[in-house]
Amino acid sequence: MSKTSKTTQENKPPKWAEPLLKEAAAEGMDLYKSGNGYNPYTGPTRAGFSDASLGGMNNALAATGYTGPSVTNQTWQNNPAIAQARQVIEQLKAKRATAQQRAPRVDPEYASRLQALEDRLAKEKSTRRTAGNH
């Protein structure tokens, strides 16, 4: 005599998490539809050098026989090579911003799946309201 067993495997979140995930998906779709993109931080990306670091740089320069002005945070930031690098960075940021404006925010297939989920959530919400009014 042989025994038969059947196993069913489901790939879904626990019941308690379903409302949270539905709400998060709906909020995500609202954010996507709003058209608001990511706004990168464009301020300074490094702090000035400490007095100890500046002293070490100046001591290293002095050890090589350098007799020019001392290195300070001000001279470091006003260095022509750094100014040129900043200019290139700004140009790249401008190109990236233009490319981001033209590029789709979400893969179209993913967007259609999100839309279908949002429609299903709206329908469920409407059904619950209707059922609650009886």
Buried (B, 14 or more C-beta within 10 A) or exposed (E): EEEEEEEEEEEEEEEEEEEEEBEEBBEBBEEBEEEEEEEEEEEEEEEEBEEEEBEEBBEEBEEEEEEEEEBBBEEEEEEEEEEEEEEEEEEEEEEEEEEEEEEEEEEEEEBEEBEEBBEEBEEEEEEEEEEEEE
